[in-house]
Amino acid sequence: MSLKKIIKTVLPLALGGFLVWYSLSKVSIETLVQYFKNANYWWIVLGLFFGVLSHLSRAYRWKFLLEPLGYKPDFGNSTMAVLVAYLVNLTIPRAGEVFRATVMTTYEEIPFEKGFGTIVAERIADLIMMLLIISITLFVQFDFIYELLTKNFSPTKILILLATLVVGILIFVRFVKKATDGFGLKIKNFITGLIEGAMSIFKMKNKWAFIFHTVFIWLMYVAMFWATVPAIENFNVPFGAVLVGFIAGGFSIAATNGGIGLYPVAVAGAFALFNISEEPANAFGWIMWTAQTAMIIIFGGLSFLFLPLYNKNK
């Protein structure tokens, strides 16, 4: 294994380990255990139900990308491939996508490069949805964000910051447009691929079904987060804070292996903007992360074991 791959694997784990220590320094293990004992697990189960629906919808959505290529995979195999991919991502970041395509090559005879290409297209759709949720959050919470900025920064500093940001974006766009090699060309190709991938969705035969499932998946993600909030007694979180906490948690999952250590810190930090107490916010982050991770380990592990039995005739 190359040094680059070792660093990409070990660094997120090391960061996760440090953040676990940091998070537990904010709330003692004894206190955390009490929150877990006193949690209303019916709400947690409801949240997990929404999570399961999102995974099933993701597996079903995949067929709309594979059918135009001439493949009609078994729904059971698609579902187990998705679940195993999430499990693998807990150990090696983003390796799950490779494993997911490999599963379909093994059991559905879908060429790896074609299967992996459809997964990349899915990720483009998911990225667009994440950006859409961020935009909605900025719109819904505009007054709060404006008040937060004006409270901490003078109007002059905000104008200077915005002007610097606009100028920076214009310079960046100009740089990317003129790039013919190196890092600039990589960014240019990435943005071009992103746009082409997004446009290809609207050229699909079942584009509206694909879009419906994409929206449904992300609604279920938000619903899973929102439904788990009442699990902690007297833990009042406004919907705006739910959206900001969800976004923070989503970025933490991308940064470390399944958000280990970082997820509770990110969610508690987001809730702190809304003057929500640090202790229950940290506890909620741990409960939310534990529930999600347990679901992935259980269903992903069972899928990993069951795949060969399900396909014994193949």
Secondary structure, 3 states (H helix, E strand, C coil): CCHHHHHHHHHHHHHHHHHHHHHHHHCCHHHHHHHHHHCCHHHHHHHHHHHHHHHHHHHHHHHHHHHHHCCCCCHHHHHHHHHHHHHHHCCCCCHHHHHHHHHHHHHHCCCHHHHHHHHHHHHHHHHHHHHHHHHHHHHHCHHHHHHHHHHHCCHHHHHHHHHHHHHHHHHHHHHHHHCCCHHHHHHHHHHHHHHHHHHHHCCCCCHHHHHHHHHHHHHHHHHHHHHHHHHCCCCCCCHHHHHHHHHHHHHHHHHCHHHCCHHHHHHHHHHHCCCCCHHHHHHHHHHHHHHHHHHHHHHHHHHHHHHHHHCCCC
